[in-house]
Amino acid sequence: MKSAIHKDAREMTWSAAQYLKFEHERTRPVRDLVAQIPNAEVLSAADIGCGPGNSTEVLRERYPHARIIGLDSSPDMIEAARKRLPDIAFDVADIRNWLPKAPPDVILANAVLQWVPDHETLLPALVAKLGPGGALAVQVPDNLDEPSHRLMREVAGNGPWAAKLKDAAAARTERHPAGWYFQLLRAHASHVDVWRTTYFHPLAGARAIVEWLKGTGLRPFLDPLGQSEREAFLARYEEAIAKAYPAEADGTVLLPFPRLFIVATR
């Protein structure tokens, strides 16, 4: 997950170091996404919600001669991206207000649009920013029904922090099924490809699952809390996670992580 751009989510804190604790697992989906972009040659590309630059790096590997920019609302993420890829231009920006100087050939939005509201308006607007034949490539987590996220909401609503966290779940924008995105974008694109993949990540116990989510999905639940409340919330959440994801004999747990992918060609 990248930094938030939702009205409420922009107030959350984001840590590039925390996000990159699981860099390999987080980068695999964007590799799968970029591989499906049909454009063989690209002059310019934009990575919106670029985070610490791992997705931008994948984009550059696919299109080494393209002019690439990276945008994110988090200064910490942009600082990390600039250190990682000093030859690429990165800017702190709200992608809802972003106006490219010239229509790019590719817009990549990897694990960010779940934080941005009004997809019915946003996605067609992104397609409209592309040059002729350009491609919009999107990946969003589709895990709100997974135990990892259901338990966030349950723990939030059943503790002394319930009042502080009553709006936490609303930081994620309204989710839609694959068919909804297909119908939306087919009116604005010459071709739309939609698919869903569930990754199964072996992790070192329930604590590793919690560490993963502290960099992304847990942010709206942790940021409103004081230090002692946060520690108590995480302890209760980790206990619930350990029951929901039983460990193997060696302590390994398997985390299923479904993701929705879209490639729309203008």
C-alpha positions as CSV (number, residue, x, y, z in Angstrom):
1,M,0.0,0.0,0.0
2,K,1.1,3.5,-0.7
3,S,0.5,6.8,0.9
4,A,-3.1,7.9,1.2
5,I,-4.8,10.6,-0.9
6,H,-8.3,10.2,0.5
7,K,-9.6,13.3,2.3
8,D,-9.2,11.6,5.7
9,A,-6.4,9.3,4.7
10,R,-4.1,12.2,3.8
11,E,-3.9,12.8,7.6
12,M,-2.4,9.4,8.2
13,T,1.3,8.9,8.7
14,W,3.3,6.8,6.3
15,S,6.7,5.2,6.7
16,A,8.8,4.1,3.8
17,A,10.9,1.9,6.1
18,Q,7.9,0.1,7.4
19,Y,6.4,-0.4,4.0
20,L,9.7,-1.9,2.6
21,K,10.0,-4.5,5.3
22,F,8.1,-6.7,2.9
23,E,9.4,-5.3,-0.3
24,H,9.7,-8.5,-2.2
25,E,6.0,-9.5,-1.5
26,R,4.7,-6.0,-2.2
27,T,6.7,-5.7,-5.5
28,R,5.6,-9.0,-7.0
29,P,2.1,-7.8,-7.9
30,V,3.3,-4.7,-9.7
31,R,5.7,-6.9,-11.7
32,D,2.7,-8.9,-12.8
33,L,0.8,-5.8,-13.6
34,V,3.5,-4.0,-15.6
35,A,4.1,-7.2,-17.6
36,Q,0.6,-7.0,-18.9
37,I,0.8,-3.5,-20.3
38,P,0.5,-4.0,-24.0
39,N,2.5,-1.0,-25.1
40,A,5.9,-2.2,-26.5
41,E,7.4,1.3,-26.7
42,V,6.8,4.2,-24.3
43,L,8.1,7.7,-24.4
44,S,6.7,8.9,-21.1
45,A,5.1,7.3,-18.1
46,A,3.8,8.3,-14.7
47,D,3.7,6.3,-11.5
48,I,1.0,7.8,-9.3
49,G,1.1,6.8,-5.7
50,C,4.7,5.7,-6.3
51,G,5.5,5.1,-2.6
52,P,9.2,4.5,-1.9
53,G,9.9,3.9,-5.6
54,N,9.8,0.1,-5.9
55,S,7.0,0.2,-8.4
56,T,8.7,3.0,-10.3
57,E,11.8,0.8,-10.5
58,V,9.7,-1.9,-12.1
59,L,8.3,0.6,-14.6
60,R,11.8,1.7,-15.5
61,E,13.0,-1.9,-16.0
62,R,10.1,-2.4,-18.5
63,Y,10.7,1.0,-20.3
64,P,14.3,2.0,-19.7
65,H,14.3,4.8,-22.2
66,A,11.0,6.5,-21.2
67,R,10.7,9.7,-19.3
68,I,9.2,8.7,-16.0
69,I,7.8,10.7,-13.1
70,G,6.7,9.5,-9.7
71,L,4.0,11.1,-7.5
72,D,3.0,10.5,-4.0
73,S,1.3,12.5,-1.2
74,S,3.8,11.4,1.5
75,P,7.0,13.4,1.8
76,D,8.6,10.4,3.5
77,M,7.8,8.1,0.6
78,I,9.1,10.6,-1.9
79,E,12.3,11.1,0.0
80,A,12.9,7.4,-0.1
81,A,12.0,7.2,-3.8
82,R,14.5,10.0,-4.6
83,K,17.3,8.2,-2.8
84,R,16.4,4.9,-4.5
85,L,16.2,6.4,-8.1
86,P,18.0,9.7,-8.2
87,D,17.7,10.0,-11.9
88,I,13.9,10.0,-11.9
89,A,11.8,13.0,-11.1
90,F,9.6,12.5,-8.0
91,D,7.1,15.1,-6.6
92,V,4.8,15.3,-3.6
93,A,1.3,15.7,-5.1
94,D,-2.3,14.8,-4.8
95,I,-3.1,12.7,-7.9
96,R,-6.7,13.9,-8.0
97,N,-5.4,17.4,-8.9
98,W,-2.5,16.2,-11.1
99,L,-2.3,17.6,-14.6
100,P,0.6,16.2,-16.7
101,K,2.5,18.6,-18.9
102,A,1.9,16.3,-21.8
103,P,-0.3,13.1,-22.1
104,P,1.7,10.1,-20.9
105,D,1.8,6.8,-22.7
106,V,1.4,4.9,-19.5
107,I,-0.1,5.7,-16.1
108,L,0.7,3.2,-13.4
109,A,-1.4,3.2,-10.2
110,N,-0.2,0.3,-8.0
111,A,-1.8,-0.3,-4.6
112,V,-3.0,3.3,-4.2
113,L,-6.5,3.9,-5.6
114,Q,-8.0,2.0,-2.7
115,W,-7.3,5.3,-0.7
116,V,-8.9,7.6,-3.3
117,P,-12.7,8.1,-3.4
118,D,-15.1,8.3,-6.4
119,H,-13.6,5.7,-8.8
120,E,-16.6,6.3,-11.1
121,T,-15.1,9.8,-11.8
122,L,-11.4,9.2,-11.1
123,L,-10.7,6.2,-13.5
124,P,-12.2,7.7,-16.6
125,A,-10.4,11.0,-15.8
126,L,-7.1,9.1,-15.7
127,V,-7.8,7.4,-19.0
128,A,-8.5,10.8,-20.5
129,K,-5.1,12.0,-19.4
130,L,-3.4,9.4,-21.6
131,G,-2.1,9.9,-25.1
132,P,-3.8,8.0,-27.9
133,G,-3.1,4.3,-27.4
134,G,-1.9,4.9,-23.9
135,A,-2.5,2.4,-21.1
136,L,-3.8,2.9,-17.5
137,A,-2.5,0.0,-15.3
138,V,-4.1,-0.3,-11.9
139,Q,-3.8,-2.8,-9.0
140,V,-5.7,-2.5,-5.7
141,P,-5.9,-4.9,-2.8
142,D,-9.2,-6.8,-2.7
143,N,-8.9,-8.0,0.9
144,L,-11.6,-6.2,2.9
145,D,-13.4,-9.5,3.5
146,E,-10.2,-11.3,4.6
147,P,-9.7,-12.1,8.3
148,S,-6.8,-9.6,8.4
149,H,-9.2,-6.7,7.7
150,R,-12.4,-8.0,9.2
151,L,-10.5,-8.4,12.5
152,M,-9.3,-4.8,12.3
153,R,-12.8,-3.6,12.3
154,E,-13.9,-6.0,15.0
155,V,-11.1,-5.0,17.4
156,A,-11.7,-1.3,16.6
157,G,-15.4,-1.6,17.5
158,N,-15.0,-3.6,20.7
159,G,-12.5,-1.8,22.8
160,P,-12.0,1.4,24.8
161,W,-10.9,3.1,21.6
162,A,-14.2,2.5,19.7
163,A,-15.1,6.2,19.7
164,K,-11.8,7.2,18.3
165,L,-11.9,4.6,15.6
166,K,-15.5,4.8,14.5
167,D,-14.5,6.3,11.1
168,A,-11.2,4.3,10.6
169,A,-12.7,1.7,8.2
170,A,-14.0,4.5,6.0
171,A,-10.4,5.6,5.0
172,R,-10.6,2.9,2.3
173,T,-12.8,4.0,-0.5
174,E,-15.9,2.1,-1.6
175,R,-14.9,-1.2,-3.3
176,H,-16.4,-2.5,-6.5
177,P,-16.4,-5.9,-8.2
178,A,-14.4,-6.6,-11.3
179,G,-17.4,-6.4,-13.6
180,W,-18.2,-2.9,-12.3
181,Y,-14.8,-1.6,-13.4
182,F,-15.1,-3.4,-16.7
183,Q,-18.4,-1.7,-17.5
184,L,-17.1,1.6,-16.3
185,L,-14.0,1.7,-18.4
186,R,-15.2,0.0,-21.6
187,A,-17.0,3.3,-22.4
188,H,-13.7,5.2,-22.2
189,A,-11.1,2.7,-23.5
190,S,-10.6,0.7,-26.6
191,H,-9.7,-2.4,-24.6
192,V,-10.1,-3.3,-20.9
193,D,-8.4,-6.3,-19.2
194,V,-9.5,-7.1,-15.6
195,W,-8.3,-10.0,-13.5
196,R,-8.0,-11.0,-9.8
197,T,-5.1,-12.9,-8.3
198,T,-4.7,-14.2,-4.8
199,Y,-1.1,-14.4,-3.5
200,F,-0.2,-16.7,-0.7
201,H,2.6,-15.2,1.3
202,P,4.5,-17.4,3.8
203,L,5.3,-15.2,6.8
204,A,7.0,-15.8,10.2
205,G,4.0,-16.0,12.4
206,A,1.1,-13.7,13.4
207,R,3.4,-10.9,14.4
208,A,4.8,-10.8,10.8
209,I,1.2,-10.3,9.5
210,V,0.7,-7.5,11.9
211,E,4.1,-5.9,10.9
212,W,3.0,-6.1,7.2
213,L,-0.3,-4.4,7.9
214,K,1.2,-1.7,10.2
215,G,2.7,-0.3,6.9
216,T,-0.6,-0.2,5.1
217,G,-4.1,-1.3,6.2
218,L,-3.7,-0.6,9.9
219,R,-2.6,3.0,9.5
220,P,-6.2,4.5,9.9
221,F,-6.7,2.4,13.0
222,L,-3.3,3.2,14.7
223,D,-2.9,6.9,13.9
224,P,-5.8,8.2,16.0
225,L,-4.5,6.3,19.1
226,G,-2.0,7.3,21.8
227,Q,1.0,5.1,22.4
228,S,-0.5,3.0,25.2
229,E,-3.8,2.6,23.3
230,R,-1.9,1.6,20.2
231,E,0.1,-1.1,22.0
232,A,-3.1,-2.5,23.6
233,F,-4.9,-2.4,20.2
234,L,-2.0,-4.3,18.5
235,A,-1.8,-6.9,21.2
236,R,-5.5,-7.7,20.9
237,Y,-5.3,-7.6,17.2
238,E,-2.3,-9.9,17.0
239,E,-4.0,-12.4,19.4
240,A,-7.0,-12.5,17.0
241,I,-4.7,-12.9,14.0
242,A,-2.9,-15.8,15.5
243,K,-6.3,-17.6,15.9
244,A,-7.4,-16.8,12.3
245,Y,-4.1,-17.8,10.7
246,P,-2.9,-21.0,12.4
247,A,0.9,-21.5,12.2
248,E,2.7,-24.5,10.8
249,A,4.9,-26.6,13.0
250,D,7.9,-24.3,12.2
251,G,5.9,-21.2,13.0
252,T,5.2,-20.2,9.4
253,V,1.7,-18.8,8.6
254,L,0.3,-18.5,5.1
255,L,-1.3,-15.1,4.3
256,P,-3.8,-15.1,1.4
257,F,-3.8,-11.7,-0.2
258,P,-6.3,-11.1,-3.1
259,R,-5.6,-8.2,-5.5
260,L,-7.6,-6.8,-8.4
261,F,-5.8,-5.8,-11.6
262,I,-7.0,-3.5,-14.5
263,V,-5.3,-2.5,-17.7
264,A,-7.3,-0.1,-19.8
265,T,-6.0,1.0,-23.2
266,R,-7.3,4.3,-24.6
